[in-house]
Amino acid sequence: MSNDPTPRISTARTPDGVRAVLQGDWSVVQLAGRGAWRRLAEQLRATPALPATAWSLEGVAQLDHVGAQLLWDHWGRAWPAQLTLGAAQRSMIERVARYTLATPPAAPRAGGFAEAVDHLGARVLRTLEYFSSFIVMMGQFAFDLLRLLRAPHRGPWRDISGHLYSMGATALPITALVGFLIGVVLAYLTSLQLRQFGAESFIVNILGIALIRELGPMLAAILVAGRSGSAITAQIGVMRVNEELDAMRVMGITYGFRLVLPRALALALAMPLVSVWTTLAALCGGMLAADLAMDITPAYFINALPRAVNGSNLTLACTKSVVFGLLIALVGCHRGLRVRPNTQSLGEGTTASVVTAITVVIVVDALFAVAFRNVGI
C-alpha cells in the first residue's frame, strides 16, 4: 500500500469489465487541498458507475463522510453490483446513505425566459408581501397612537424619552459636522459660477433655499437613517434572536405599543430638531466659505437671509422632517420584526433597513417637491 495520502483512482481493464481501485485518504483534509476536489471529480467522471465496473476501496487509508458522500453521489445513490471494501468503510457509506435521498438531485435547469419570468414574479410577490405587512404596521401604529391619546398615563413615556436622547441628542455632533462641511463645499462650488456673472450676492439666496428647504432635512434624514434606523433594526432583531419577542407575546405584551410606538414618536419629534440643527450648521459653513471666497460678510449674510428665504420654507422643511422620522422608525421596526432567529438574518435585516429607509426618504422628498412645486413657498 502506498503512503501517498492524495485521493486518486486507478482503473484497469479486465475480462469482466473495468476495475476501479481507490487509493489515498478520502477525507475532508485531503479534498480541501488546492485543486484536489477538481482533479478527483475529473477522475470520477472518467470512471462511469456501470454495473460492469468493479469498485475496490481496500487501498483507501481513511474515509470520512465527505469522501463517502462524494462516492455515494457518483454511484447514483445506489450500491454498485461489484464492491470490495472494509467493515468500517461500509459503515461510513451506510451512514451517509441513511441520511441521503435515494434519488440524486436533479441537474439545475438552464436559465431561460420562463425561468426569468418566474424569478421576476417571485420578487414581485415578495415586494407586495413586504408592502402589505408594512401597511398593516402603519395601521397598527395608528391604533396604538389612539390608545395612547385615550390613556396617556399608561403610555411608555420613559421609553420615548430614552429614545429621544439616543436618536436625537446623541446625533447632534455628527450631523453638525457633516452639515457644516456640506455648507462649505456648496458655497465654494456656487461661488465659482456666480463670480463669472458678477452675482456674488445671490449666494445667500442659493444657500438659503437649498439648505433650508431641501438639503438640510434630506441630509439629516439620511444620517439618522444610517445611524438610528440600523440601531432600531438591530435592537429588535437581537430581541428576536434571544427569543425576547416570543416572551413578550406569551406575556400578552403587544409589539406595537411597547416597541414600535415609542421609537416612531421619538424619532418623529427628534427629526425636526435635528434637521434645523443640521441646517444651521450648514448655513454657518456656507457663510464662512462665502466670506473667505467672495468677501460676503457674515453681517450681510445674516441680514439678507430672511429676505431671500421666507418662513414657509422652514415650515415645509420641519413638516418633511416629521414624516421622514416617522417613516425611518417604522421601516427599522418592520425590518427588525421580520428578522429570523439567526445572526445572518440579523445582519441582512440591518443592511436592508438602512437601504430601504434612505430610499423611502428620497422618494418621499421627491413627492414633496412635486406636490409643492406650484405652491408659493
Protein Blocks (a to p, Z undefined) as FASTA:
>chain_A
ZZbfbdcddddddfklccdddedjddfklmmpghklmmmmmmmmmmccbfklccdfklpm
bdcfklmmmmmmmnoopacfbdcddfklmmmmmmmmmmgcfbdcdddddddfklmmmmmm
mmmmmmmmmmmmmmmmmmmmmmmmmmmmmmmmlpcfklmmmmmmmmmmmmmmmmmmmmmm
mmmmmmmmmmmmmmmnopmmlmmmmmmmmmmmmmmmmmmmmmmmmmmmmmmmmmmmmmmm
nommmmmmmnopafklmmmmmmmmmmmmmmmmmmmmmmmmmmmmmmmmmmmmnopafklm
mmmmmmmpcfklmmmmmmmmmmmmmmmmmmmmmmmmmpccbfklmmmmmmmmmmmmmmmm
mmmmmmmmmmmmmpcZZ
